[in-house]
């Protein structure tokens, strides 16, 4: 089951990840929220992170704890 977050507006978002390669050749994992569940959904928030909501749009983002 994918981790879900419901914002103040009542919209539900699901946490996902993607592994990307940066210009210098270094690999990095990025985390993002989407309105639907996709194949790379996460079951929980990664350790060391917390979910915060942006004030202007209400979109959830991960922030280092």
C-alpha positions in Angstrom: 0.0 0.0 0.0 1.4 3.4 -1.0 2.0 6.1 1.5 -0.7 8.7 1.2 -1.0 12.3 2.5 -4.2 14.4 2.5 -3.6 18.1 2.4 -5.6 20.9 3.9 -7.8 21.1 0.8 -8.7 17.5 1.1 -6.7 16.3 -1.9 -4.9 13.0 -1.6 -1.3 12.5 -2.8 0.9 9.4 -2.9 4.7 9.3 -2.3 7.0 8.0 -5.1 10.7 7.9 -5.9 12.9 8.0 -9.0 16.6 7.2 -9.4 18.3 9.8 -11.7 21.8 10.3 -13.0 23.2 13.8 -12.6 25.4 15.5 -15.2 28.6 14.5 -13.3 27.6 10.8 -13.5 26.5 10.6 -9.8 23.3 8.7 -9.1 20.7 10.3 -6.8 17.2 9.2 -5.6 14.5 11.9 -5.7 11.2 11.7 -4.0 7.9 13.3 -5.2 4.2 13.2 -4.6 1.6 12.4 -7.3 -2.2 12.3 -7.3 -2.4 8.7 -8.5 -0.5 5.5 -7.5 2.3 4.6 -10.0 4.7 1.6 -10.2 7.4 3.2 -8.1 5.3 4.1 -5.0 6.7 4.0 -1.5 5.0 2.4 1.5 6.4 4.9 4.1 8.3 8.1 4.4 12.1 7.5 4.2 14.0 7.8 7.5 15.4 11.2 8.1 12.5 12.9 6.2 9.2 14.5 7.1 6.2 15.6 5.1 5.4 19.4 5.0 2.8 21.2 3.0 3.6 24.3 0.8 1.5 27.3 1.9 0.7 28.6 -1.5 -0.4 25.5 -3.4 -1.0 22.9 -0.6 1.3 20.4 -2.4 3.1 18.1 0.0 6.9 17.9 -0.2 9.6 15.9 1.7 12.0 17.9 3.9 15.0 16.6 5.9 14.0 16.2 9.5 
